[in-house]
């Protein structure tokens, strides 16, 4: 599946969930999806927890 196809699928499922279950359920699903994505990135070694702290400090300095 290509990135545009995956993006379409995620968007479609988000709107379908919003229509069927409401805004709160959609926001909760998006939050847990983001949390799951972050956990997988950390476990794969693509993202380090200390690297997140370094990034947030550089945004504060600007």
NUGUZA-568188 format. One record per residue (C-alpha): x negated, y negated, z negated. Coordinates in steps of 0.02 Angstrom, whole numbers, plus 50000, padded with zeros to 5 digits. Layout:
XYZ/...
This chain:
500005000050000/499294983150048/499214968249931/500624958850020/501744974150013/501354976649829/501704958149795/503374959449884/503834974949784/503394966849618/504364951149663/505864960949721/505894971749565/505714956249456/507214947849536/508224963949529/507834965949344/508294947749315/509954950149404/510374966149313/509694963449138/509444944749117/508014932649095/507434939348927/507194957148989/506284950749143/505104940049039/504754954548922/504404966149068/503214953349144/502324951148977/502074969848954/501514971449135/500194958049108/499634966248946/499484983049033/498494975249175/497284967249052/497044983648957/496674993149118/495434979849174/494524980849007/494494999949009/493825000049188/492444988049137/492994974549259/493384962549119/492584960548950/493444953348798/491944941948763/492044935948943/493814930048912/493204919548765/491824912048871/493074907149004/494264898748883/492854888348807/492314881948977/494104876049012/494124866348848/492514857148889/493204849849051/
